[in-house]
Amino acid sequence: MNFDRTELKLEKRVNLPNYITVARIVIVPLLVVVLLTPFADRWLGISGDALAIGIFLAASLTDILDGQLARRRNQVSNLGKFLDPIADKLLVSAALIVLVEKHLAPSWAVAIILGREFIITGLRSVAASEGIIIQAQNLGKLKMWAQCVAIVALLVAAATGDPPVSNFGMDYPAFRFWEVEEVRSAFTNLSKMALSANDWKVFGYLIGRGALWASVMLAIWSMYDYFGYFFSESKKRRSADRSQEFSGADLPKI
């Protein structure tokens, strides 16, 4: 009977959604190999960046799939709750670091995004020690999607030719992209619905850099939101504890 219970617990813990999550973790080193080595070009005859886009999109879809399966099959487990955010962070972190290596993303932006992840992980540990569970907030989910858009768009820029020089060679490019001939040509061709490979490269770079800026701002904003939630819940708990102490002190002693 004890064996049956142990087997049942193991079956609930190791289930299809968790296998999908583990597969997403296994994909991470494959993504890095494809992006940083000539494996795809030499052995498969396709662009490594193009293959990496497919791998990253497939891995991102499994993030949606495992959650839906777990809820639909009533297989939500503590192991899944533990592995799912780890898988997401590994996938995005690896992709962002590779983008820095390929000169597609500035290191300072990636450092802010990854630093935020370490800080929130530490905050969750402190909160858990106080009995406070910090669930993923909407801003955090929006940040995750902005990161995915940035990664895919910048890989598109690399897959369609040599990516543009960082910020098109400008020191302060935020309001001066329209001065770049490549950008003006791309928008002109877009209006004519006659986009070339170079136009896709330019738009991929613009969208990717824009989404990366959004990711940085959302990372900072959502971190503030997480800390606000933690301090609010911690204050409520302290107030509740004091109330119980006062109510206990008013009880007559028998």
FIKOL-837589 format. One record per residue (C-alpha): residue number from 1; residue in one letter; x, y, z. Coordinates in Angstrom, 1 decimal, always signed. Each point is the difference from the previous one (the first is absolute). Layout:
R     i   aa       px       py       pz
R   NUM    a        X        Y        Z
...
% end
This chain:
R     i   aa       px       py       pz
R     1    m     +0.0     +0.0     +0.0
R     2    n     +2.9     +2.4     +0.8
R     3    f     +1.6     -0.9     -3.3
R     4    d     -3.2     +1.0     -1.8
R     5    r     -0.2     +3.3     +1.8
R     6    t     +3.7     +0.7     -0.8
R     7    e     -0.5     -0.9     -3.7
R     8    l     -3.1     +2.2     -0.1
R     9    k     +1.9     +3.0     +1.4
R    10    l     +2.8     -0.5     -2.5
R    11    e     -2.5     -0.2     -2.8
R    12    k     -1.5     +3.3     +1.0
R    13    r     +3.3     +1.6     +0.4
R    14    v     +1.6     -1.2     -3.3
R    15    n     -2.7     +0.5     -2.6
R    16    l     -0.3     +1.2     -3.6
R    17    p     +0.0     +3.7     +0.7
R    18    n     +3.2     -0.4     +2.1
R    19    y     +1.7     -2.0     -2.8
R    20    i     -0.8     +2.8     -2.4
R    21    t     +1.5     +2.5     +2.5
R    22    v     +3.2     -2.1     +0.3
R    23    a     +0.2     -0.2     -3.8
R    24    r     +0.0     +3.8     -0.1
R    25    i     +3.0     -0.1     +2.3
R    26    v     +1.8     -2.5     -2.2
R    27    i     -0.6     +2.2     -3.0
R    28    v     +2.0     +2.8     +1.5
R    29    p     +3.5     -1.4     -0.8
R    30    l     -1.1     -1.0     -3.4
R    31    l     -1.1     +3.6     -0.7
R    32    v     +3.4     +1.3     +1.1
R    33    v     +1.9     -2.5     -2.2
R    34    v     -2.1     +0.9     -3.0
R    35    l     +0.5     +3.7     +0.5
R    36    l     +3.8     +0.0     +0.8
R    37    t     +1.2     -2.8     -2.3
R    38    p     -0.2     -0.7     -3.7
R    39    f     -1.9     -3.2     +0.7
R    40    a     -3.2     +1.0     -1.9
R    41    d     +1.9     +1.4     -3.0
R    42    r     +2.4     -3.0     -0.4
R    43    w     -2.3     -2.9     +0.8
R    44    l     -3.5     +1.2     -0.8
R    45    g     +0.8     +2.6     -2.7
R    46    i     -2.2     +2.7     +1.6
R    47    s     +0.7     +3.2     +1.9
R    48    g     +0.8     -0.6     +3.7
R    49    d     -2.0     +3.1     +0.9
R    50    a     -3.0     -1.3     -1.9
R    51    l     +0.1     -3.3     +1.7
R    52    a     +0.5     +1.7     +3.4
R    53    i     -3.2     +2.0     -0.7
R    54    g     -1.9     -3.3     -0.5
R    55    i     +1.5     -1.6     +3.1
R    56    f     -0.7     +3.1     +2.1
R    57    l     -3.6     +0.3     -1.2
R    58    a     -0.6     -3.7     +0.6
R    59    a     +1.4     +0.3     +3.5
R    60    s     -2.2     +3.0     +0.7
R    61    l     -3.1     -1.8     -1.1
R    62    t     +0.8     -2.9     +2.4
R    63    d     -0.2     +2.6     +2.8
R    64    i     -3.6     +0.6     -0.9
R    65    l     -0.7     -3.7     -0.7
R    66    d     +1.3     -1.4     +3.3
R    67    g     -2.1     +2.4     +2.1
R    68    q     -3.2     -0.7     -1.9
R    69    l     +0.5     -3.7     +0.1
R    70    a     +0.7     +0.1     +3.8
R    71    r     -3.2     +1.9     +0.7
R    72    r     -2.1     -2.0     -2.5
R    73    r     +1.2     -3.4     +1.3
R    74    n     +0.1     +1.1     +3.6
R    75    q     +3.7     -0.7     +0.2
R    76    v     +1.2     +3.3     +1.6
R    77    s     +2.9     -1.0     +2.2
R    78    n     +2.6     +1.6     +2.3
R    79    l     +2.7     -1.4     -2.3
R    80    g     -1.6     +1.7     -3.0
R    81    k     -0.3     +3.3     +1.9
R    82    f     +3.7     -0.3     +0.8
R    83    l     +1.2     -1.0     -3.4
R    84    d     -2.1     +2.2     -2.2
R    85    p     +1.5     +3.4     +1.0
R    86    i     +3.5     -1.5     -0.1
R    87    a     -0.6     -1.2     -3.5
R    88    d     -1.2     +3.4     -1.1
R    89    k     +2.9     +1.8     +1.5
R    90    l     +2.6     -2.4     -1.4
R    91    l     -1.5     +0.3     -3.5
R    92    v     -0.2     +3.8     +0.0
R    93    s     +3.3     +0.6     +1.8
R    94    a     +1.9     -2.3     -2.4
R    95    a     -1.5     +1.7     -3.0
R    96    l     +0.7     +3.5     +1.3
R    97    i     +3.6     -0.8     +0.9
R    98    v     +0.6     -1.4     -3.5
R    99    l     -1.5     +3.2     -1.5
R   100    v     +2.7     +1.9     +1.9
R   101    e     +2.6     -2.3     -1.4
R   102    k     -1.3     +0.5     -3.5
R   103    h     +0.0     +3.9     +0.5
R   104    l     -3.8     +0.1     -0.4
R   105    a     -0.8     +1.2     +3.5
R   106    p     +1.8     +2.4     +2.4
R   107    s     +1.5     -1.7     +3.0
R   108    w     -1.3     +2.6     +2.4
R   109    a     -3.6     -0.7     -0.9
R   110    v     +0.5     -3.8     +0.4
R   111    a     +1.7     +0.6     +3.3
R   112    i     -3.0     +1.9     +1.3
R   113    i     -2.4     -2.6     -1.1
R   114    l     +2.0     -2.9     +1.4
R   115    g     +0.8     +1.9     +3.2
R   116    r     -3.7     +0.5     +0.5
R   117    e     -0.6     -3.7     -0.3
R   118    f     +2.5     -0.8     +2.8
R   119    i     -1.5     +2.7     +2.2
R   120    i     -3.6     -1.3     -0.4
R   121    t     +1.2     -3.6     +0.6
R   122    g     +1.6     +1.1     +3.2
R   123    l     -3.1     +2.0     +1.0
R   124    r     -2.2     -3.1     -0.6
R   125    s     +2.2     -2.0     +2.3
R   126    v     -0.2     +2.6     +2.8
R   127    a     -3.8     +0.3     -0.5
R   128    a     -0.4     -3.8     +0.1
R   129    s     +1.9     -0.1     +3.4
R   130    e     -2.6     +2.4     +1.3
R   131    g     -2.9     -2.1     -1.4
R   132    i     -0.7     +2.4     -2.9
R   133    i     -0.4     -1.4     -3.5
R   134    i     +0.8     +2.5     -2.8
R   135    q     -1.8     -1.1     -3.1
R   136    a     +1.0     +1.2     -3.5
R   137    q     -1.5     +3.5     -0.5
R   138    n     -1.4     +1.3     -3.3
R   139    l     +3.0     +2.4     -0.4
R   140    g     +2.4     -2.9     +0.3
R   141    k     -1.9     -2.0     -2.6
R   142    l     +0.0     +3.1     -2.3
R   143    k     +3.7     +0.3     +0.5
R   144    m     +0.5     -3.6     -1.0
R   145    w     -1.9     +0.5     -3.3
R   146    a     +1.9     +3.1     -0.7
R   147    q     +3.3     -1.9     +0.4
R   148    c     -1.3     -2.7     -2.4
R   149    v     -0.9     +2.6     -2.6
R   150    a     +3.4     +1.6     +0.4
R   151    i     +1.9     -3.3     -0.4
R   152    v     -2.0     -1.2     -3.0
R   153    a     +0.2     +3.4     -1.8
R   154    l     +3.7     +0.4     +0.5
R   155    l     +0.6     -3.6     -1.2
R   156    v     -2.1     +0.9     -3.1
R   157    a     +2.4     +3.0     -0.5
R   158    a     +3.0     -2.4     +0.1
R   159    a     -1.6     -2.7     -2.1
R   160    t     -0.7     +2.3     -3.0
R   161    g     +3.5     +1.3     -0.3
R   162    d     +2.7     +1.8     +1.9
R   163    p     -1.8     +1.8     +2.9
R   164    p     +0.2     +3.8     +0.1
R   165    v     +2.9     +1.6     +1.9
R   166    s     -1.1     +0.6     +3.6
R   167    n     -2.6     +2.8     +0.0
R   168    f     +0.9     +0.7     -3.7
R   169    g     +3.2     +1.6     +1.2
R   170    m     -1.8     +2.7     +2.0
R   171    d     +0.8     +1.0     +3.6
R   172    y     -3.5     +1.2     +0.7
R   173    p     -2.3     -1.8     -2.4
R   174    a     -3.3     +0.2     +1.7
R   175    f     -1.5     +2.8     -2.1
R   176    r     +2.4     -0.1     -3.0
R   177    f     -0.6     -3.4     -1.6
R   178    w     -1.9     +1.7     -2.8
R   179    e     +3.2     +1.6     -1.1
R   180    v     +1.5     -3.4     -0.9
R   181    e     -0.4     -0.7     -3.8
R   182    e     -0.6     -3.7     +0.6
R   183    v     -2.9     +0.8     +2.4
R   184    r     -1.6     +2.5     -2.4
R   185    s     +0.3     -2.4     -2.9
R   186    a     -1.5     -2.8     +2.1
R   187    f     -3.1     +2.1     +0.9
R   188    t     -0.3     +1.1     -3.6
R   189    n     +0.0     -3.6     -1.2
R   190    l     -2.5     -0.9     +2.8
R   191    s     -2.4     +2.6     -1.4
R   192    k     +0.3     -1.6     -3.4
R   193    m     -0.2     -3.5     +1.5
R   194    a     +3.2     -1.0     -1.7
R   195    l     +2.3     -0.9     +2.9
R   196    s     +3.5     -1.3     -0.8
R   197    a     +2.2     -2.3     +2.2
R   198    n     +1.9     +3.1     +1.2
R   199    d     -3.3     +1.7     +1.0
R   200    w     -0.9     -3.0     +2.1
R   201    k     +3.4     +0.3     +1.6
R   202    v     -0.6     +3.6     +0.8
R   203    f     -3.5     -0.4     +1.4
R   204    g     +1.1     -3.1     +2.0
R   205    y     +2.8     +2.1     +1.5
R   206    l     -2.3     +3.0     +0.8
R   207    i     -2.8     -2.2     +1.5
R   208    g     +2.6     -2.0     +2.0
R   209    r     +1.7     +3.0     +1.4
R   210    g     -3.3     +1.6     +0.8
R   211    a     -1.3     -3.1     +1.8
R   212    l     +3.3     -0.3     +1.9
R   213    w     -0.4     +3.6     +1.3
R   214    a     -3.6     -1.0     +1.0
R   215    s     +1.4     -3.0     +1.8
R   216    v     +2.5     +2.1     +2.0
R   217    m     -2.7     +2.4     +1.1
R   218    l     -2.5     -2.8     +0.8
R   219    a     +2.8     -1.8     +1.9
R   220    i     +0.5     +3.0     +2.3
R   221    w     -3.7     +0.8     +0.3
R   222    s     -1.0     -3.6     +0.7
R   223    m     +2.8     -0.3     +2.6
R   224    y     -1.4     +3.1     +1.8
R   225    d     -3.5     -1.7     -0.2
R   226    y     +1.3     -3.2     +1.5
R   227    f     +1.7     +1.8     +2.9
R   228    g     -3.2     +2.0     +0.6
R   229    y     -2.1     -3.1     +0.1
R   230    f     +2.5     -1.7     +2.4
R   231    f     +0.1     +3.0     +2.4
R   232    s     -3.8     +0.3     -0.1
R   233    e     -0.5     -3.6     +0.8
R   234    s     +2.7     +0.0     +2.7
R   235    k     -1.6     +3.1     +1.7
R   236    k     -3.4     -1.8     -0.1
R   237    r     +1.5     -3.0     +1.7
R   238    r     +1.7     +2.0     +2.7
R   239    s     -3.3     +1.9     +0.7
R   240    a     -1.9     -3.3     +0.2
R   241    d     +2.6     -1.5     +2.4
R   242    r     -0.2     +3.1     +2.2
R   243    s     -3.8     -0.3     +0.0
R   244    q     +0.1     -3.6     +1.1
R   245    e     +2.5     +0.9     +2.8
R   246    f     -2.3     +2.7     +1.3
R   247    s     -3.1     -2.1     -0.2
R   248    g     +1.9     -2.8     +1.8
R   249    a     +1.1     +2.3     +2.7
R   250    d     -3.6     +1.1     +0.7
R   251    l     -1.2     -3.5     +0.6
R   252    p     -0.6     -0.8     +3.7
R   253    k     +2.4     -2.5     +1.5
R   254    i     -1.5     -3.2     +1.4
% end
